[in-house]
């Protein structure tokens, strides 16, 4: 996958997490994620949309380095 030729735009990607162990194990999913990261330029920002974090409102986290994953349980 390459950024759009000559536009400076980054590609959009949908990446379903599947089994959470995919983030820890070496398998075809983790290898594909690594290949994607190596194929595109380093982004200035990343937008993540998750359906797994219900708070009864629409919210946006705006921090350079969030302290927790949105999928991590509160408490």
N, C-alpha and C positions, 0 to 999 in steps of 0.2 A: 504494500500500500504506500503510495506517495502523496505528498501534499499536492493540491491542485497546481498544475504547471503554470508558473509565472504569476499567480495571484496572491501568493503569500498566505493563502487560506489553508487551514489544517483540515484533515479528513474527520468526518464524524464516524464514530464506531459504537455499536451496541455490543456490550460484553455482559452476558448473563453470568452470574457467579457460579451457578450450578452447585456442586458439592463444595462447601467451605474449605475442605481439605485441599482443593486445587490451588489455594494460595500457599500451601506449605509443601506439597509434594512435587516431585519432578515427574511430569506426565505430558501427554500431548497438549493439554490445555495450557499448562504453565509454559511449555516451550512455544506455543503459538502466541501467548501474551508477550513473552520476551522478544520474539521476532517482530511483533508489531511495534514494540517500544524502540527497537533498533532501526526500524524502517522509516519512521517519521521523525521530523525535527522535534527538539524539546519544546513542549508547549509553554506559553506564558501563564496559562490557567487551564484548569480541568473542571468541567461541569459534570457532576454526578447526580443522577436522579434515582432515588430508591423508593420502592413501594413498600418497604419493610419497616418503616419508621413512622408510626402513627402518633401524632401529638394533638390531633383535633384542630389543626390550623395549617396554613401554608407558611413555611419558614425557609430562610436561606442562611446558611452558615458562611460568614465572610471573615475568614482568618487565613493568614498565610500558611499556617501549619495547624490544622484542627487537632485537638487533643484526644479525640476519640472517634471511632468509626460510627457512622449513623446506624449501623446494624448491631452495634454493641448495646446490650440491655442497659437501661437506666438503673441507677441504684447501686 
